[in-house]
Amino acid sequence: MKKLSLFLLLACLGMQAQETKKSYSFSLQQAIDHALQYNYTAINSGRDIEAAKKKKWETTAAGLPQINAGLDYANNFKLQTQAVSGNLFDPDGDPNQISTFAFGTKHSMVARSTLSQLIFDGSYIVALQASKTYLQYYESSKKKTDLEIREMIINSYGNVLLAEENIAILEKNKATLDKTLFDTEQTFKNGLIEEENVEQLKITLSSINSSLNYTKRLKDISYNMLKINLGIELEEDLSLTDKLENLTASNLDMALTGSSFEVKNSIDYALSTNFVEQRTLEMKLEKSKFLPSLSANLNFGYNAFGDQFEFFTQNQRWFNYSNLGVGLNVPIFSSFGKNAKVQQSKIALEQAQTQLTETEQRLKLQYQNAKSDYEYSVEQYFSSKENLSLAERIEKKQQVKFTEGISTSFDFTDAQRQLYSAQQSYLQSMVDVISRKAALEKAIGQTK
């Protein structure tokens, strides 16, 4: 009975797990849209922007009115003894003697509040400007992250499709070779061909089986990598709706290579520009420290004293106090320390400007490489497609010749290897077209 109960419990848990397991089906664009929302890096990149917004408000709030309140209590269980000359309070007393007394009460309490306001501070003005630049940096970083995620999803999606197409071709080759091997074995049994022909086919079939098993394992790994990039659990089901040939056809867009490249549209250029702005503000901050600062505060409170702790009774007397203060701080001389900091910030700014120039040149070269790679991938695609067609015809002819006994197994095997190589090159050329176009779009800054 206990075993039955345990079995039923495990069955219920298994059914519940199956019910909570999600299934996903994505086209490439749907996968990109999902990843931009749920990819782990994308999520944290969005949080960086929210944190930057909070940081901006923190900076702004530093120049707004600040109110603080407090309650201080002291228990003077041993009052400090004070000493005065003997005739301080008594004119007839001996001036050479020392009189002592304890001043104060055993209990004291102060309730206070302070209103403070910054009136002028140059560093605060610079900090407000810096907070905007700080936010813009993380907004640009989010755009860069989205571009990287888009390219990553396209590559991951393409790798899965490549593995699936590879498996389909290998299984087709295996089925064809199985039939050829069976026919060859029957011919050998009838004594019409040599055993070497059978053995040669078995070697080829063993190689195909090995490649097929490896590709199946690679397919699982590719799916899991895509799931991680999409931000979904590895245990959940995922299916892809786009086909490799259709995606390749939709990515044959040579007009993209003819468009002009504007380096200022690049996210990396925007980030480098933002870095220059940061260094400019840092120099302004150091210069602002030469300016005076002005602030004001208003204090208001009550204090009370007594030898008994009766502060919260009606008989307790509270004494009010209040004051208004204004503080002016004027820097006069710092032994040229502040000037040294200004010079350091100036050097840092010049370095950032040099890095911006370097980034501009690097991005131009990156675009040229991406454009060249994409054009080459398109050429390789059409070339591989034509080579595949030729290899298929050659292999078919050699198969007929081999079956009729007018061609050796070596010629047939060589034609098969040429066909298998052409198949792999064709599949890889399609993936290259998709991935190289994604790299070119990333270099341009295009998101669609």
C-alpha positions in Angstrom: 0.0 0.0 0.0 2.9 2.4 0.8 4.5 1.6 -2.5 1.3 2.4 -4.3 0.9 5.7 -2.5 4.5 6.6 -3.3 4.0 5.7 -7.0 0.9 7.8 -7.2 2.7 10.8 -5.6 5.6 10.6 -8.1 3.1 10.3 -10.9 1.3 13.4 -9.8 4.5 15.3 -9.5 5.6 14.2 -12.9 2.2 15.3 -14.4 2.5 18.7 -12.6 6.0 19.2 -14.0 4.8 18.4 -17.5 2.0 20.9 -17.1 4.3 23.7 -16.1 6.8 23.0 -18.8 6.6 25.7 -21.5 6.9 25.2 -25.3 8.2 27.9 -27.7 8.0 28.2 -31.5 9.9 31.0 -33.1 10.7 32.5 -36.5 14.0 34.3 -36.6 12.4 37.7 -36.0 10.3 36.3 -33.2 13.4 34.9 -31.6 15.2 38.3 -31.8 12.2 40.1 -30.3 12.0 37.6 -27.5 15.7 37.8 -26.7 15.7 41.6 -26.7 13.2 41.3 -23.8 14.2 38.2 -21.9 17.9 37.7 -22.6 19.8 37.9 -19.3 22.2 40.5 -20.5 19.4 42.6 -22.0 17.5 42.5 -18.7 20.5 43.7 -16.7 21.3 46.3 -19.3 17.8 47.7 -18.8 18.4 47.8 -15.1 21.5 49.8 -15.6 19.4 52.5 -17.3 16.9 52.5 -14.3 19.8 52.7 -11.9 21.3 55.6 -13.9 17.9 57.5 -13.7 17.9 57.0 -9.9 21.5 58.3 -9.8 20.5 61.3 -11.8 17.8 62.1 -9.3 20.2 61.5 -6.4 22.5 64.2 -7.9 19.6 66.6 -8.4 18.3 66.1 -4.9 21.7 67.2 -3.4 20.9 70.8 -4.4 17.3 70.8 -3.2 16.2 71.6 0.4 17.3 69.0 3.0 15.4 68.5 6.3 16.8 66.5 9.1 15.5 65.9 12.6 16.8 64.2 15.7 16.4 63.6 19.4 19.4 63.6 21.7 19.2 62.3 25.3 22.0 62.4 27.9 22.1 60.7 31.4 24.7 62.6 33.4 25.0 60.0 36.1 28.3 61.7 37.2 28.4 65.5 36.6 31.7 67.0 35.7 33.2 69.1 38.5 34.2 72.7 37.8 36.8 74.7 39.7 36.8 78.5 40.3 38.7 80.9 42.6 37.4 81.2 46.2 36.1 84.8 45.8 34.4 84.5 42.4 30.9 84.3 43.9 31.8 85.5 47.4 33.7 88.9 47.5 34.8 88.1 51.1 36.2 84.7 50.2 39.9 83.8 50.1 41.1 84.3 46.5 43.9 81.8 47.1 41.4 78.9 47.7 39.6 76.9 45.0 35.9 76.4 45.1 34.4 73.4 43.2 30.9 72.7 42.1 29.0 70.4 39.6 27.1 72.3 36.9 24.1 70.7 35.1 21.3 68.2 35.7 21.2 64.5 35.7 19.0 64.2 32.7 18.9 66.4 29.5 17.1 66.0 26.2 17.2 68.0 22.9 14.6 67.7 20.1 16.0 69.4 17.0 15.4 69.9 13.3 17.5 71.5 10.5 16.6 72.9 7.1 19.6 73.3 4.8 19.8 74.6 1.3 22.7 74.8 -1.1 22.7 78.3 -2.7 25.6 78.1 -5.0 28.3 75.5 -5.7 30.0 75.1 -9.1 30.7 71.4 -8.6 26.9 70.8 -8.2 26.2 72.4 -11.5 28.8 70.2 -13.2 27.4 67.2 -11.4 23.9 67.9 -12.9 25.5 67.9 -16.4 27.4 64.7 -15.6 24.3 62.9 -14.4 22.7 63.5 -17.9 25.9 62.2 -19.6 25.9 59.2 -17.2 22.4 58.3 -18.2 23.1 58.8 -22.0 26.1 56.4 -21.6 23.9 53.6 -20.3 21.2 54.3 -22.9 23.9 53.9 -25.6 25.2 50.8 -23.9 21.7 49.3 -24.0 21.5 49.9 -27.8 24.9 48.3 -28.2 23.8 45.3 -26.1 20.7 45.0 -28.3 22.8 44.9 -31.5 25.1 42.3 -30.0 22.1 40.2 -28.9 20.5 40.5 -32.3 23.7 39.2 -34.0 24.1 36.5 -31.4 20.5 35.2 -31.9 20.9 35.2 -35.7 24.1 33.2 -35.4 22.6 30.8 -32.9 19.5 30.3 -34.9 21.5 29.7 -38.0 23.7 27.1 -36.2 20.6 25.1 -35.2 19.2 25.2 -38.7 22.6 24.1 -40.0 22.7 21.1 -37.7 19.1 20.1 -38.7 19.8 20.4 -42.4 23.1 18.6 -41.9 21.3 15.7 -40.2 18.7 15.5 -43.0 21.4 15.3 -45.7 23.5 12.8 -43.8 20.4 10.6 -43.2 19.6 10.8 -46.9 23.2 9.9 -47.8 23.1 7.0 -45.3 19.8 5.7 -46.8 21.2 5.9 -50.3 24.5 4.2 -49.3 22.7 1.5 -47.4 20.8 0.5 -50.5 24.0 0.7 -52.6 25.8 -1.4 -50.1 23.1 -4.0 -50.0 23.0 -4.3 -53.8 26.8 -4.5 -53.9 26.8 -7.3 -51.3 24.3 -9.3 -53.3 26.5 -8.8 -56.4 29.5 -9.9 -54.5 27.7 -13.0 -53.3 27.0 -13.9 -56.9 30.8 -13.6 -57.6 30.5 -10.7 -60.0 32.6 -8.2 -58.2 35.5 -8.2 -55.7 35.1 -8.0 -52.0 37.1 -4.8 -51.9 34.2 -2.9 -53.4 32.0 -3.9 -50.5 34.7 -3.0 -48.0 35.2 0.4 -49.5 31.5 1.2 -49.2 31.5 0.0 -45.6 34.2 2.4 -44.8 32.3 5.3 -46.3 29.1 4.2 -44.4 31.0 4.1 -41.1 32.2 7.6 -41.7 28.7 8.8 -42.4 27.3 7.2 -39.3 30.0 8.8 -37.2 29.3 12.2 -38.7 25.6 11.7 -38.2 26.0 10.8 -34.5 28.3 13.8 -33.9 25.9 16.2 -35.7 22.9 15.0 -33.6 24.9 15.8 -30.4 25.9 19.1 -31.9 22.2 19.9 -32.6 21.3 19.4 -29.0 24.2 21.7 -27.9 23.1 24.3 -30.5 19.5 24.3 -29.3 20.7 24.7 -25.7 22.9 27.6 -26.6 20.0 29.3 -28.4 17.8 28.7 -25.4 20.3 30.4 -23.1 20.6 33.4 -25.5 16.8 33.6 -25.7 16.5 33.6 -21.9 14.5 30.4 -21.6 15.1 27.3 -19.5 17.1 24.5 -21.0 14.4 22.0 -20.1 11.7 23.8 -22.1 10.8 22.8 -25.6 11.8 25.0 -28.5 11.1 24.7 -32.2 12.1 26.9 -35.1 9.7 27.8 -38.0 12.1 29.3 -40.5 14.1 27.3 -43.0 17.7 27.7 -43.8 17.2 28.2 -47.6 14.4 30.8 -47.0 16.5 32.8 -44.6 19.4 32.8 -47.0 17.2 34.0 -49.8 15.9 36.8 -47.7 19.4 37.9 -46.7 20.7 38.2 -50.3 20.5 42.0 -50.2 23.4 43.5 -52.2 21.8 46.9 -51.9 23.1 47.0 -48.3 26.7 47.1 -49.5 26.0 50.1 -51.7 24.6 52.2 -48.8 26.9 54.9 -47.5 28.5 54.4 -44.1 28.1 57.2 -41.5 30.5 56.6 -38.6 28.5 58.9 -36.4 25.6 56.5 -36.5 27.6 53.8 -34.9 26.9 53.0 -31.3 30.6 52.6 -30.5 31.2 56.1 -31.9 28.4 57.4 -29.6 30.0 55.7 -26.6 33.4 57.2 -27.4 31.8 60.6 -27.8 30.2 60.2 -24.5 33.5 59.3 -22.9 35.0 62.6 -24.3 32.0 64.4 -22.7 32.7 62.7 -19.4 36.4 63.8 -19.5 35.3 67.4 -20.4 33.0 67.5 -17.4 35.7 66.1 -15.1 37.9 69.1 -16.2 35.0 71.5 -15.5 34.6 69.9 -12.1 38.2 70.5 -11.2 38.0 74.1 -12.4 34.8 74.7 -10.4 36.7 74.0 -7.2 38.3 77.4 -7.6 34.8 79.1 -7.1 33.3 79.9 -3.8 30.3 78.0 -2.4 27.4 79.4 -0.5 24.9 77.5 1.7 22.3 78.3 4.3 20.6 76.4 7.2 17.8 77.0 9.6 17.9 75.3 13.0 14.9 74.9 15.3 14.6 72.9 18.5 13.7 72.4 22.1 15.7 71.3 25.1 14.8 70.2 28.5 16.6 69.4 31.8 15.8 67.7 35.1 17.2 65.6 37.9 14.3 63.1 37.2 13.4 61.5 33.9 10.1 63.3 33.4 10.4 64.6 29.8 7.1 63.2 28.6 5.0 64.5 31.5 2.9 67.7 31.5 5.1 69.3 34.2 8.3 69.2 32.1 9.4 72.5 30.8 10.8 72.7 27.3 12.9 75.7 26.1 12.8 76.7 22.5 15.8 77.8 20.4 16.3 78.7 16.7 18.9 80.2 14.5 19.6 81.0 10.9 23.1 80.4 9.5 24.8 81.2 6.2 28.1 79.7 5.2 30.5 81.0 2.6 33.5 79.1 1.6 36.2 80.9 -0.5 39.2 78.9 -1.8 42.3 81.0 -1.6 45.5 79.0 -1.9 46.0 75.3 -2.2 49.8 75.2 -3.0 48.9 74.7 -6.7 47.3 71.3 -5.8 44.0 72.2 -7.5 45.8 73.5 -10.6 47.7 70.1 -10.8 44.3 68.3 -10.8 43.0 70.6 -13.6 46.1 69.7 -15.7 45.6 66.0 -15.0 42.0 66.2 -16.2 43.1 68.2 -19.3 45.5 65.4 -20.2 42.7 62.8 -19.7 40.5 64.8 -22.0 43.2 64.9 -24.7 43.6 61.1 -24.4 39.8 60.6 -24.8 39.9 62.8 -27.9 42.7 60.7 -29.4 40.7 57.5 -28.6 37.7 59.0 -30.4 39.8 59.5 -33.5 41.1 56.0 -33.3 37.6 54.6 -32.8 36.4 56.5 -35.9 39.2 55.0 -38.0 38.7 51.5 -36.6 34.9 51.6 -37.3 35.5 52.6 -40.9 37.9 49.6 -41.3 35.4 47.4 -39.5 32.7 48.4 -41.9 35.0 47.7 -44.9 35.8 44.2 -43.6 32.2 43.4 -42.8 31.2 44.6 -46.3 33.9 42.6 -48.0 33.0 39.4 -45.9 29.4 39.7 -46.8 30.1 40.2 -50.6 32.4 37.2 -50.4 29.8 35.0 -48.6 27.2 35.8 -51.3 29.7 34.8 -54.0 30.6 31.6 -52.2 26.9 30.8 -51.8 26.2 30.9 -55.5 29.5 29.1 -56.3 28.7 26.4 -53.7 25.2 26.0 -55.1 26.5 25.4 -58.6 29.3 23.1 -57.3 26.7 21.0 -55.4 24.6 20.6 -58.6 27.7 19.4 -60.5 28.8 17.1 -57.7 25.3 15.5 -57.6 25.4 14.8 -61.3 29.0 13.4 -61.1 28.1 11.1 -58.2 24.9 9.9 -59.9 26.9 9.0 -63.0 29.6 7.2 -61.0 26.9 5.3 -59.1 25.4 4.1 -62.4 28.8 3.1 -63.8 29.6 1.3 -60.5 26.4 -0.6 -60.5 26.9 -1.7 -64.1 30.5 -2.7 -63.3 32.3 -0.3 -65.6 33.7 1.8 -62.7 35.7 0.9 -59.7 34.7 1.5 -56.1 37.5 4.0 -55.7 36.0 6.2 -58.5 32.6 5.9 -56.9 33.9 6.6 -53.4 35.8 9.6 -54.6 32.6 11.0 -56.3 30.7 10.4 -53.0 33.3 12.3 -51.0 33.2 15.1 -53.5 29.4 15.2 -53.1 29.5 15.2 -49.3 32.1 18.0 -49.3 30.0 20.0 -51.7 26.9 19.5 -49.5 28.7 20.7 -46.4 30.1 23.7 -48.3 26.7 24.6 -49.5 25.1 24.5 -46.1 28.0 26.5 -44.6 27.7 29.1 -47.3 24.1 29.7 -46.5 24.9 30.2 -42.8 27.7 32.5 -43.7 25.4 34.7 -45.8 23.1 35.1 -42.8 25.8 35.7 -40.2 27.9 38.0 -42.4 24.9 40.1 -43.2 24.1 40.4 -39.5 27.7 41.5 -38.9 27.4 44.1 -41.6 24.1 45.4 -40.2 25.7 45.6 -36.8 28.6 47.6 -38.2 26.2 50.0 -39.9 24.0 50.2 -36.7 20.9 48.8 -38.5 18.5 46.9 -36.2 16.0 45.7 -38.8 
